[in-house]
Amino acid sequence: MTFREIIDSPSPNFDERRAEVRYLILHYTGMATGQEALDRLRDPEAKVSAHYLIEENGTIHQLVPEEKRAWHAGVSSWEDESDINSLSVGIELVNPGHDYPGYKGDYRPFPPAQMDSLLELSKAIVERNHILPWHVLGHSDVAPARKVDPGELFDWRWLAERGVGAWPAKAAGEMDPSPVHIRRMLKDYGYGFSGEDDAELRVVLSAFQRHFRPENFSGAPDPESAALLQALLDEKGKQAI
Ligand SMILES: [Zn+2]
């Protein structure tokens, strides 16, 4: 397979990694156009970046070399790690994103050309950096209280079926859907919690559901969520090196 062309669009917004790459973090840009997003990610005043940006037509830009620390994750946490920027490669997918206060979004499906480019690029990144399937994450997974990207229209299943990321093979049988049990499983899988309150559990569970059960991400604990979590934990436990 010949690798498609990657356009060099350097950003000054990076510094030195303090750890080796372990995660791949996917985002959407949440801005009206790809050009607007590209300009912002290259603006020294904005102090944000990503390693790559993929336009809706599939064009790939490289903004920061993979060996450098791009600034895409912000305040984040996974597996008790908090410097996710040091530990990850970040890809921005052009998509206007959801509404939020002060911004009118236009969240829409990620076109096939964009997904094909993402698959090819992320396969290469995962191989180069030995990233494990359950370490391919959304921004919302590592920052559930602040972020919802890439969102429920992002097809994690499609990506996993083609070799990038984790997907529960089959839901494990009847599982205890109590909040205590679900919280423990979410923590074991990698999600970060700051306390013990139920409001936070709903936010984190909603991020999990957005990723692994996008048709219902209300954040309410239920047996299916518990079963999906258990299936993923089984997979992670079985394949862990
Ligand atoms: Zn993001």
Residues whose N, C-alpha, C, O or C-beta is under 5 A from the ligand:
A	BS01	ZN	H27 Y28 H72 H139 D149
